[in-house]
């Protein structure tokens, strides 16, 4: 008679138990994670659930049972939405007018990036408490490699991750879902299987069978256009890709064909890199109504510079290039960029550079969108030089750091620059 392996644990008290158990013998809870390879896997993807909306609900409990959309104006898009709103068909990146048509009673909240960045930074630090091998993908998600951490934390990676989920909820008031597997591709798929606050596992032995049942859109890089092309060739599932020769896929689809061949077999040799290469950090907004007034555009531009600056500082980046993006009422896109004398992540420097470009490009043109971004990024901490104001960069950095600290503690509106105190017209 074979012994049953202890390949399950309770998500409440973390007691280990035999594979297949449905209830915890220690605390009686039924939230059990069970898998034959559970304590052998070390690659994880953690993704916060409806992140921006979850933070807004945390800060205003009166929103708990309401559909909440975080996003721009009528002509903007949905940044994220809560799970209540998703039951109405609302999705991230959906045009706002479509979202409000699907869910007219939704509470719409403009993004507060400074607040979201602060929480995202706290989540990332909790991950780094467990392993230095953390690779951020965005403000609210990251890969983790917990290989070799069992002795350090006194528990296998699976239980360590469950404790991390509990800590995030207890200390930050938001939830996160975890995917655990043997490579990055599968860990990311797993984290999306049981949201919110899910914990899903994809083992080596089940990889091919699991993937065979999935649509081709589960593969990174297969968006609507590529999916339509594959469907036109009679390929709708990953299982169908698995049966095709890699050379044939490469001949038909080029380099992405080879990628499809590898990932359809569950092969992903990419290692987790603690600092992922980020090419640019940007933010833009689409107006409810076209704007011609340059002063109004300046005010909006300043807000965007502050948002991008906050994200740059949180990610510990500085940029050598600053870009201004404008889209006119007739959808013509205008892009202007400038290379700084020294890399920066400061809002005032970004605004000084883009304000000049805005005046040069604006004229009497009506615009429907404005955006700003840093690129050519490096790690923060380069020696300081004079900025575009002719003032000392370190002094401005110290001022902005103090303002950021006050806003993180007391809210975005605790400190405002002089330009933001002027009355504004509606429309953004």
C-alpha positions in Angstrom: 0.0 0.0 0.0 1.4 3.4 -1.0 1.7 6.3 1.4 -0.1 9.5 0.4 2.3 12.4 0.0 1.8 15.6 1.9 1.3 17.8 -1.2 -1.4 20.1 0.1 -1.6 22.9 2.6 -4.2 25.2 4.3 -4.2 28.8 3.1 -5.5 29.9 6.6 -3.2 28.2 9.1 -0.6 26.8 6.5 -0.8 23.3 8.0 0.5 20.6 5.5 -1.7 17.7 4.7 -2.1 14.8 2.2 -2.6 15.6 -1.5 -6.3 15.7 -2.2 -7.5 16.8 1.2 -10.6 19.0 1.2 -10.6 20.3 4.7 -7.9 21.3 7.1 -7.5 18.9 10.1 -5.9 21.7 12.1 -8.4 24.6 11.7 -11.3 23.1 9.8 -11.0 25.6 6.9 -11.7 24.4 3.3 -9.3 26.8 1.5 -6.8 24.1 0.5 -4.1 24.2 -2.1 -3.4 20.7 -3.4 -1.1 19.6 -6.2 1.3 16.6 -6.7 4.2 19.0 -7.5 3.2 21.8 -5.1 6.3 21.8 -3.0 8.7 21.3 -5.9 7.9 24.5 -7.9 9.7 27.8 -7.4 8.7 30.2 -10.2 5.8 32.5 -9.3 3.8 35.4 -10.8 2.0 37.7 -8.3 -0.7 40.0 -9.7 -2.7 42.4 -7.6 -6.5 42.1 -8.2 -8.2 45.1 -9.9 -5.4 47.1 -8.3 -6.5 50.8 -8.8 -10.1 50.0 -8.0 -9.2 47.9 -5.0 -7.2 50.8 -3.5 -10.1 53.2 -4.1 -12.5 50.8 -2.4 -10.1 50.3 0.5 -10.0 54.1 1.0 -13.8 54.5 0.7 -15.7 51.5 2.1 -18.9 53.0 0.8 -17.8 51.8 -2.6 -17.5 48.1 -1.6 -20.6 46.9 -3.3 -20.7 49.3 -6.2 -19.3 49.0 -9.7 -16.1 51.2 -9.8 -14.3 52.3 -12.9 -10.9 54.0 -12.7 -10.2 55.9 -15.9 -10.3 59.0 -18.0 -13.2 61.2 -19.2 -15.9 60.3 -21.7 -13.4 60.0 -24.5 -10.8 58.3 -22.4 -10.4 54.6 -21.6 -10.8 52.3 -18.6 -7.5 52.0 -16.6 -9.1 49.2 -14.5 -12.4 48.3 -13.0 -13.6 46.3 -10.0 -15.0 42.8 -10.3 -18.6 44.2 -9.8 -18.1 46.3 -12.9 -16.7 43.4 -14.8 -20.0 41.5 -14.4 -21.5 44.2 -16.7 -18.9 43.5 -19.3 -16.5 46.4 -18.5 -12.9 45.6 -19.2 -9.5 47.4 -19.0 -8.6 49.5 -22.0 -12.3 49.7 -23.1 -13.4 53.2 -24.3 -15.1 55.0 -21.5 -18.3 55.7 -23.5 -18.7 51.9 -24.1 -18.0 51.2 -20.4 -20.6 53.6 -19.2 -23.1 52.3 -21.7 -22.6 48.8 -20.4 -22.6 50.0 -16.7 -24.4 53.4 -16.5 -24.5 53.3 -12.7 -20.7 52.9 -12.3 -18.7 55.2 -10.0 -16.0 56.7 -12.2 -12.8 57.8 -10.4 -9.9 59.6 -12.0 -6.6 57.8 -11.5 -4.4 58.9 -8.5 -1.0 57.5 -9.7 0.9 58.8 -6.7 -1.3 56.7 -4.4 -1.1 53.6 -6.6 2.6 53.9 -7.0 3.1 54.0 -3.2 1.0 50.8 -2.7 2.8 49.1 -5.6 6.1 50.0 -4.1 5.1 48.5 -0.8 4.0 45.3 -2.4 7.3 45.0 -4.3 9.3 45.5 -1.0 7.3 42.7 0.6 8.3 40.5 -2.4 11.9 41.5 -1.9 11.7 40.5 1.7 11.4 37.0 0.5 13.8 36.9 -2.4 16.0 39.3 -4.3 14.9 37.6 -7.5 11.9 39.9 -8.2 11.2 41.0 -11.8 8.5 43.7 -11.9 6.2 43.7 -15.0 4.1 46.7 -14.0 3.1 48.7 -10.9 1.1 45.8 -9.5 2.6 42.5 -10.8 6.0 40.8 -10.8 7.7 37.5 -11.3 9.5 35.9 -8.3 12.1 33.1 -8.2 12.1 31.4 -4.7 14.6 28.7 -5.5 16.7 28.0 -2.4 14.6 30.0 0.0 13.0 27.1 2.0 15.7 27.0 4.7 15.6 30.8 5.0 11.8 31.1 5.5 11.2 27.7 7.2 8.6 26.7 4.5 8.6 25.7 0.9 7.9 28.5 -1.7 4.2 27.6 -2.0 3.5 28.3 1.6 5.8 31.4 1.6 3.7 32.8 -1.2 0.5 32.2 0.6 1.8 34.0 3.6 2.8 36.9 1.4 -0.8 37.1 0.0 -2.1 37.3 3.6 0.5 40.0 4.5 -0.5 42.1 1.5 -4.1 42.0 2.4 -3.5 42.6 6.2 -1.1 45.5 5.8 -2.1 47.1 2.5 -5.8 46.3 2.3 -5.7 44.9 -1.2 -5.6 41.3 -2.5 -3.3 39.5 -4.9 -3.4 36.3 -6.9 -0.5 33.9 -7.3 0.5 31.6 -10.1 3.1 28.9 -9.3 4.9 26.8 -12.0 8.2 25.8 -13.4 8.7 28.8 -15.8 7.6 32.4 -16.3 5.1 31.7 -19.1 3.1 29.2 -17.2 3.3 31.1 -13.8 1.7 34.1 -15.5 -1.1 32.0 -17.0 -1.7 30.4 -13.6 -2.0 33.7 -11.7 -5.1 34.6 -13.9 -6.9 31.3 -13.4 -8.7 31.9 -10.1 -9.0 35.6 -9.5 -9.4 37.4 -7.1 -7.1 36.2 -4.3 -6.4 32.9 -6.2 -3.6 30.5 -5.8 -3.1 28.3 -8.9 -0.5 25.7 -9.8 0.6 24.3 -13.2 3.1 21.4 -12.8 5.6 20.0 -15.3 3.7 16.7 -15.8 0.4 18.4 -16.8 1.9 21.2 -18.9 1.2 19.8 -22.4 -2.3 18.6 -21.5 -3.2 21.9 -19.8 -2.0 24.1 -22.7 -3.7 21.9 -25.3 -7.1 23.1 -23.9 -6.2 26.8 -24.0 -7.0 29.3 -26.7 -4.0 30.7 -28.7 -4.6 34.1 -27.0 -3.1 32.7 -23.8 0.3 33.0 -25.5 2.0 36.4 -24.9 2.0 38.5 -28.0 -1.0 36.8 -29.6 -3.5 39.7 -29.7 -6.6 40.1 -31.7 -4.9 40.6 -35.1 -2.6 37.5 -34.7 -5.4 35.4 -33.3 -7.5 36.3 -36.3 -4.6 35.3 -38.6 -4.2 32.0 -36.8 -7.9 31.3 -36.9 -7.9 32.0 -40.6 -5.4 29.2 -40.9 -7.6 26.9 -38.8 -5.7 27.3 -35.5 -7.8 28.3 -32.5 -6.2 26.4 -29.7 -2.7 25.8 -28.3 -3.3 22.1 -28.8 -3.5 22.6 -32.5 -0.2 24.5 -32.4 1.4 21.6 -30.6 0.8 19.3 -33.5 2.6 21.6 -36.0 6.2 21.6 -37.0 8.3 24.5 -35.7 9.9 25.0 -39.2 6.5 25.2 -40.8 5.4 27.8 -38.2 8.5 29.8 -38.7 8.0 29.7 -42.5 4.4 30.8 -42.2 4.7 33.4 -39.4 8.4 34.3 -39.2 10.1 34.8 -35.8 6.9 34.7 -33.9 6.2 31.3 -35.4 9.2 29.9 -33.6 8.0 31.5 -30.4 4.6 30.0 -30.9 6.2 26.6 -31.3 8.2 26.9 -28.1 5.5 28.2 -25.9 2.9 25.8 -27.2 5.1 23.1 -25.7 5.4 24.9 -22.5 9.1 25.7 -23.1 10.3 29.0 -21.6 14.0 29.3 -20.7 13.9 33.0 -19.7 15.3 33.6 -16.3 13.9 36.1 -13.8 15.8 39.3 -14.0 15.7 41.5 -10.8 15.7 44.7 -12.9 13.8 44.3 -16.2 14.9 46.6 -19.0 12.3 49.4 -19.2 12.6 51.5 -22.3 10.2 54.3 -21.4 7.7 55.6 -18.8 4.9 57.7 -20.0 1.4 59.0 -19.3 -1.3 60.5 -21.5 -4.9 61.6 -21.3 -7.7 62.1 -23.8 -10.1 65.0 -23.2 -13.8 65.0 -23.1 -13.8 68.0 -25.4 -11.1 69.3 -27.7 -8.9 72.0 -26.1 -7.3 74.9 -27.9 -6.4 77.0 -24.8 -2.6 76.6 -24.3 -2.9 77.6 -20.7 -5.4 74.8 -20.1 -3.1 72.4 -21.9 -0.2 73.5 -19.7 -2.2 72.7 -16.5 -3.0 69.2 -17.8 0.6 68.8 -18.9 1.8 69.6 -15.4 -0.4 66.9 -13.9 1.0 64.4 -16.3 4.6 65.4 -15.5 3.9 64.8 -11.8 2.4 61.3 -12.6 5.3 60.2 -14.7 7.8 61.6 -12.3 6.2 59.6 -9.4 6.4 56.4 -11.5 10.0 57.1 -12.4 11.0 57.7 -8.8 9.2 54.6 -7.6 11.0 52.5 -10.3 14.3 54.2 -9.4 14.9 55.4 -13.0 16.1 58.6 -14.6 15.7 59.4 -18.3 17.9 61.3 -20.8 15.1 62.0 -23.2 11.7 63.7 -22.6 8.9 63.4 -25.2 5.7 65.4 -25.7 2.8 63.8 -27.6 -0.2 65.7 -28.9 -3.1 64.4 -31.0 -5.2 67.0 -32.8 -9.0 67.0 -33.2 -8.5 65.5 -36.7 -6.4 62.6 -35.1 -3.1 63.9 -36.4 -0.3 62.9 -34.0 2.5 65.3 -33.2 5.6 64.1 -31.3 8.4 66.3 -30.0 11.4 65.2 -27.9 14.4 66.7 -26.3 17.6 65.2 -24.9 18.5 66.6 -21.4 21.9 67.8 -20.4 21.8 65.2 -17.6 19.3 62.4 -16.8 16.4 63.2 -14.6 13.1 62.0 -13.1 11.9 65.3 -11.8 8.5 66.7 -12.6 9.7 70.3 -12.9 12.4 69.4 -15.4 10.0 67.4 -17.5 7.5 70.3 -17.5 10.1 72.9 -18.4 11.1 70.9 -21.4 7.6 69.9 -22.6 6.1 73.4 -22.0 8.5 74.9 -24.5 7.7 72.2 -27.0 3.9 72.6 -26.4 4.0 76.3 -27.2 6.0 75.6 -30.4 3.6 73.0 -31.6 0.2 74.4 -30.4 -0.7 77.6 -32.3 -4.5 77.7 -32.7 -4.8 73.9 -33.1 -7.5 72.1 -31.1 -6.2 69.0 -29.4 -8.0 65.8 -28.1 -5.0 64.2 -26.3 -1.7 65.2 -24.6 1.0 62.9 -23.2 4.5 63.1 -21.8 7.2 60.4 -21.3 10.8 59.7 -20.2 13.0 57.4 -22.3 16.6 56.3 -22.7 16.4 55.3 -19.0 19.2 54.5 -16.6 19.3 53.7 -12.9 18.7 56.7 -10.7 21.7 58.3 -8.8 23.9 59.9 -11.5 25.9 63.0 -10.4 23.7 66.1 -10.4 24.2 69.1 -12.8 22.3 72.3 -13.4 18.8 71.8 -14.7 16.8 73.7 -17.2 15.9 76.4 -14.6 19.5 77.2 -13.9 19.0 75.9 -10.3 20.8 73.1 -8.6 19.3 69.7 -9.4 19.8 68.3 -5.9 17.8 71.1 -4.4 14.8 70.5 -6.7 15.1 66.8 -6.1 15.0 67.4 -2.3 11.9 69.6 -2.7 10.1 67.1 -4.8 11.1 64.2 -2.4 9.6 66.2 0.5 6.4 66.8 -1.5 6.1 63.2 -2.4 6.5 62.1 1.2 3.7 64.5 2.3 1.4 63.3 -0.4 2.1 59.6 0.4 1.1 60.2 4.0 -1.7 62.7 3.6 -3.0 62.3 0.0 -2.4 63.7 -3.4 -4.1 67.1 -2.6 -2.0 67.8 0.5 0.5 69.8 -1.4 -0.1 71.6 -4.7 2.2 73.6 -6.9 1.2 77.2 -7.6 0.1 76.4 -11.1 -2.4 73.8 -9.9 -4.2 76.3 -7.6 -5.8 78.2 -10.5 -9.4 77.4 -11.3 -9.7 75.0 -14.2 -12.3 74.6 -16.9 -14.0 71.2 -17.1 -13.2 68.9 -20.0 -10.3 66.6 -19.0 
